[in-house]
Amino acid sequence: MTIKSSHKETIVLHAGYRKDNATNSVAVPIYQTTSYQFDSTEHAANLFSLKELGNIYTRIMNPTCDVLEQRLTALEGGAAALAVSSGQAASMMAIQNIAHAGDNIVSSTDLYGGTWNLFANTLKTMGIEVRFADPSNPENFAKVTDDRTRAYYAETLPNPKLHVFPIQEVSDIGKKHGVPLIMDNTAAHGICRPFEHGAAIIASSCTKYIGGHGNSIGGIIIDSGNFDWEANKDRFPMLNQPDPSYHGAIWTEAVKPLGPIAYIIKARVTLLRDCGQAMSPMNAFLLLQGLETLPLRMERHCQNAEKVAEFLNNHDKVMNVIHPSLMEGEQKKRADSYLSGGYGPLVGAEIKGGMESGKKFIDSLKMFYHLANIGDSRSLAIHPASTTHSQLTEDELNASGASEGYVRLSIGLEHIDDILSDLGQALSEV
Ligand code: PLP
């Protein structure tokens, strides 16, 4: 028996697990095993033919990972999920599951740099073309869609611009063409549920706010169960035609008795089987510990971030502050319609004086950690122009939203007075 609730605070503590059947353990055990004994040859055959779902080998499934998968599925209101080794693995697999050489996807231009590289370079070497669309006008997605478009892809709250993505508008366009929207919800778990706005799939990093403590890398793909792959047979041959890698299974038919989860089952039993980006049970355990407090932490991250945005906005060494709470017009409207419970945990600030001022500010921080991550319980900062974006020209930097004086702040859970005090003393050094 597991406790059912529609409240995120309860879901993250109870969904998918009550106690261990063998030991009555209340904490989710770390099932540190590679393999699982079959009850009989018939049992083994049923598992391999998907007549029965169960554990075969930890590269493909593991009971600790399973609880994380069930909990995140419930949190996002989906049908089933697949935990993988990193956020990058999640975005790669989410696309590889429905697109191959000769196909294309359309992606938002507002993307995490690692995903940009994957899309612009690595997928290209595999023959998958990524067409980029500026999300400020959702119609840009329609303009580059054709018969070989297999998915739309975007981030809910992409930095550095922090412009909330028009999820409903683009998923509506996708529905007209039979194209599913894949959302990277990494920076907005707990404050946005993309499936409620029409998204078909979530592919996120668990490394950031889900884990929340900066100790484990992981990723998650969640299937909403709402996209009709069979209604678009020609667009999705990988789900609707016999798969030679699995005895000719036609995924939309073979999986039907298990629910509307053809997409995620195929990802598990073919891609994870073949490519092996499995999450370790230890990381699943650590991510579950973080997940238990995600709604609470996110609330405080957002409260602190809003106070930081206000503080920086009134500071004479700061030229411009980027945070949805301070936006106007269409951007504010989108933030208000898609985020609930806060305007997000990230703040961007352009320090007056460009490159040297940005660097001086970062070097003067004492409590904030200077590193390339977001979503830790501690406050973090980075100066993109001298690190993650250092290969870009000044024009490219400005186009990306990270100008020479721009710093990205991932606001932590310390007392707000200490956060503001550290920012204030660092600004006084600039
Ligand atoms: N998506 C977003 C929005 C990210 O910020 C990151 C990492 O920073 C990733 C995906 C990749 O996640 P991971 O580092 O877990 O591979």
Boltz pocket constraint, residues with backbone or C-beta under 6 A from the ligand:
constraints:
  - pocket:
      binder: B
      contacts: [[A, 85], [A, 86], [A, 87], [A, 88], [A, 89], [A, 112], [A, 114], [A, 115], [A, 155], [A, 184], [A, 186], [A, 187], [A, 203], [A, 204], [A, 205], [A, 206], [A, 207], [A, 217], [A, 218], [A, 219], [A, 372], [A, 373], [A, 374]]
      max_distance: 6.0
